[in-house]
Amino acid sequence: MAAKSCQEGHPTEAFGWAARDHSGVLSPFKFSRRATGEKDVAFKVLFCGICHSDLHMIKNEWGISSYPVVPGHEIVGQVTGVGSKVEKFKVGDKVGVGYMVGSCQSCDSCHDDLENYCPDTIVTSGGKYHDGATTYGGFSDIMVADEHYVIRIPENLPLDAGAPLLCAGITVYSPLKYYGLDKPGMHVGVVGLGGLGHVAVKFAKAMGIKVTVISTSPKKKQEALEHLGAHSFLVSRDPDQMQAAIGTMDGIIDTVSTMHPLFPLIGLLKTQGKLVLVGAPEKPLELPVFPLIMGRKIVGGSSIGGIKETQEMIDFAAKNNITADVEVIPMDYVNTALERLSKSDVRYRFVIDIGNTLKN
């Protein structure tokens, strides 16, 4: 029997899977969503990707989780209802929701279409709405969100393989654009060939950029070169390979979320090159300053992207046939999938077939 949670003033019955404590184990969960407000879009969830940050949230590894947690922020589905003031969407449209469902709409970041950097960003899963209600994510049958935070999914983009782009895709697309690493003929390194890294290779290639995959695992060479079409491959633990590539890259997108040295990566950059961190290690990394000074190099960061840029990214992906490489799973496999994800045992993103396998 599914456990139940009702939020006052939220009359719409919903069903999903939730973690109840930091064990992170998910189980069936009945809850409620708000009625579709005048600016809201309601949709039936069809697919939802599993992101590494879902793992952090269900286990409270960032210390911000509020249980029960219904994870999921790579959500795609079909519109079932719209509020009276909704302008961009109609019933039947294919839509998506990413990492956030709200922001203050009044700060400088919001005015600059950078809602992701708003200090009052409301995250899609495990956050709090302005009325104090918990946000429940996409491991559920239905979703309701303000139309401002809803992304239109182009007709030619597959929903299952397109879902991870709402987090993994925008996380690598945004820094390529912002840091000027999207110019044809540039040479960009991608550190880590996982959920983020494999999509970064695809976006960079579509932009006309020479791509080198940098990995600790020699086993990924064939995958990087033959399957994903990277131009070259470096084993970061091989001093000879790293030495031969010194000073050859305009920029590097570093997707690794575990402790790793930055010094060798900075060495790969040309003068005025840019190392951009998008992974989030739990402990601080050591930053060697001398090589930055001597080459006027930059170490920067980037976190997802604003709503306008996310729509731009999805449209670019559809135009260039970019999707994530996914393993589609049924809802009742989710705990096994999370265990496998914690061991990096997935190529490269799990996506839950919510529409066909979530049973109440």
N, C-alpha and C positions, 0 to 999 in steps of 0.2 A: 504494500500500500504506500502510495506517495505521500510524503510529508507535505504540509500545507502552510502557506504564509499569505495573509491578506493585508494589503496596505490600505488604510482608511482613505476613502475617496477614490479608490482605484477599482472600478466595477468590472473590468474585463477579465474573465478567467483566462489564465495562461498555464502552460505546462512545459517543464524543461527538466534539466538535470543540474544539481547544485552540489557544491562542497559545503559541509556543515562545520568543519574545523580544519586545523592546519595539517591534518593527515592528507588532505587534498583529494580524498576519495569522493567521486561523484555518485549521486543516486537520484532517482526520480523525485520531482519536486513540483507541487502545485502552488501557484502564486497568482498575483493579479497585476494587470497593467492599467494605466490610466485610460479613461475614455479618450477618444480621438478629438483633440481640441481643434479650434478653428484654424490653426497653422500646422496641425499635425498630419503626418502620413502614417497610416497603419498598413502593415504588410505581413503576408504569410512568409515565414522563413523557409527557404528551400535548401540552402547550403550554408555552412559556417566553418571557416578555417580554424585550425588550432595553432595559436602563436606561442612562442616560448614565454611571453609575458603572462599568458593564461596560467602557466605552470607556477610562476612566481606568485600570482594572485591567490590561487587556490591553496597554496601552502603558506601564505602570508610571509613570504621571504623578503618583502619590502616593508613589512610592518604597517601596512595601511589597509589591509583587507577587513571587511565587515561581513561576517557570516550571517546567513548563508550566501555563498557566492555562486551566481550563475555566470560562467565564463562566456567568452566569445565576442570578438570585435572585428571579425572579418565576415560580415553577415550579408547575404544576398537573398532576395526573394521577390515576390510579386505583390503589387499594391492591391489592397482589398477595400480601402476606404481613405478619403481625404477630408480635411476640415474645410469649412466654408470660405476661408481666406487663402487656401493653398493655390498657388499659381503655376508651379512648375511640374506638377505630377497629376496623373489621373489613374483611376482604377484600371488594373491590367498592366501598368508599366513595370518593367524590371528595374529594381533599385538595390542600393546597398547602403550599409552603415559601417563606418570604420571605428576608430579608437575613441571618438568623442561624440557626445550627443548634446552638448551645451557649452556655452561660454558667456561672458558678461555682456558682450556686444557693445561695450562702451569704451574699452581701453584702447591704447594705441595699437596693440597687437591685433585686436579684433578689427579695428578700422583699416588695418593694412592687410586684411585677409590672412592673418596668421593666428587664427583662433587656437591653434595648437600650442601657442606660447602665452595664451591668456592665463593669468594667475588663478582665475576661477573656472578653468576648463572642467567640464563634467565628463568623466570617463564613462564609457558605455557599459562597463561591467565593474561592480564593486564600488561605485561612486555614490554620491548623494545629489538628488535633484534639489532645486531651490526650496521645495516644500518639505525637504528632509527625507523623502522616500528614497530607498535604495535603488540604484540602477541595476537591472538584470540584463545580462548579455544575450548572445545569439544562440546558446545551446538551449533553444526554446522554440515553441511552435509559432509564436507571433511576436511582432515588434511594433512599437509606436515611437515615433521620433519627430521632432520639429523639422519641417521641410528644409530649413537652412542646412541641416547636417546630413541630409539624405543625398546620395550620389545616384545619378542616372547611369544605368548599365547599358551600353550600346548593344543592339540586337545581335551583332556578330561575335560578341565576347561570351564564351562558354561560362555559365554561372559557376560550375564547380571549380574549374581551373582559374577562373577570374577572381573568386572570393579572396584569396590571399593577397591580391594586389592592394586591397583596401588598407592593409598595414604594411606587409613586407614590401609591396611595390612602391608605395609613396615614401617609405623610409629611405629607399635608395635613390629614387627619382629626384626628390627634393634637393639633396646635397649636390647631385651632379649638376642640376640647374643653377642653384644658388651660388656655388663656388666656381662657376664658369668652367666646369669640366665636361661640358656637353658639345664642345666644338669638334667638328670632323677633323680627323688626323691627329688628335691628341692621344696620349698614351696614359691610360689609367690602370692602376692595380686594384684588385678586389681581394681583400683578405678574408678567408673563410668561405667555403663552398657549401653553405647550408641554405635554409629557407630564404634569408636575405641575399646571400652572395650569389646564388644561381640566378635570381631575378635581376640583380645588379649587372651581371654579365649580359643578359638579354637586352636590358635598356641601353647599356653603353654601346653595344654592337649596333642597335637600331639608330643610335645617334651618330654613327660613323666613327666611333672611337676604337683605337687599338686597345685590347684588353688582355692583361696578364693576371691570371689567378695565382694567389699566394697562399699556400696551405702547408700545414705541418705534415700532411699525409701524402706520400708519393703515390698511394693507391688511387688518388683522385685525378691523376694526370690525364688518363685516357678519357674519363668522364668530362673533364673540363675542355679538352681539346676537340674530342670527336663528337660528343653529344651536344655540348653547349656552344662549341665553336669559338672558344677563347683563342687568342693568337699565340699565347705562350703560357708557360706554367713554371712557377718557382716553388721549390721546397724550402720553406723558411728556415729549416734546421740544417740546411746544406750550405756551409760558409762559402764554398766555391761558387755555387749558383748565385747566391746573394751578392757576392763580391763582383761577379760579372755584370750584374744588373744595376750597380750603383749609379745614381745620377741620371736615370733613364726615364723617369715617370713624371708627368705633369701633376698627377694627383693620385691619391689612394683612398678608396672607401673601405674602412675597417669595420667589418660586421661582427667581430668576435666578442663574445660576452664573458669570456674567462680571462684570467690573468695572463698577460703576454707582454714581452718587451717591445717598446716603441722604437728604441734606438736603431735596430736594423731597418725598420720601415722608413724612418726619416732619411736614412742613408740612400734609399732607392729614389728619393725625390730629386728632381732637377732644382737648380736655383729658383727660388720663389714658388716651389711646389707646395701642395696642400695635402695634409693628412687629415681626413675627416672621420671621426669616430661616430658610429651609429649603434654599435653594440654597447651594452651597459654592464660591465664587470661589477661584482658586488663590492670589491675593494678598490681603492685608488691605484692607478697605474703610475709608474715612475716616469717623469718627464725629463729627458736630457736636454738642457737648454743650449749648450754650446753649439751643437750642430744646427739648431734653429737659427741662432745668431749668425753663424758663418754662411748660411745660405739664404737668409731672409725667408725662411720657411714658416709655414703656419700649421698649427694643430688646432682643428676646430671640431665642432660637434653639430649634430642635427637630429631633430626628433619629428617623426612623421611629416606632416605638412598641413597647410590650411585647407579648407573645404574647396575653394576655387582651384587650388593647385592639384588637389586630389582628383577633381573632375577632369582637369587637363591631363593628368597622368593616365586615367582610365581611358580617355578618348585616344591618347597616343598609343596605349597598349592595344586597343582594338584596331587602330589603323595599321599597326605594325605586327599584328598577330602575336602579341606577347601574352603568354599565360604562365602561371606557375606550374611546375611539375608536381602533381599531386597524387596522393593515395586516398581514394574516397572510401570512407568507412561507415558502417552502421552506428547508430547512437549507442547501442549496448556494448560496442567495442572500445568506448572512449577511455576507460580507465587503463586498458592495455596500451592504447595509443599514447596516453600521457606518460606511462612508464617507458615506452620505447623512445618518446621524444626526449626524455631526460637523459637517455643514453645516445642521443643523436642517431637513432636507428630509424631514419625515414628519408626518403628521396622524393621531394624535399619538404613537403608540407602535407600534413593530414587535413582532410576536409570531410566534415560530417554531412552525410546525406540526411538532413533533417526532414525534408518533405516526405521521404518514403519510409524512414525507419524510426522516427520518434513516435512511440506508441504510448498513449495515456492509459 
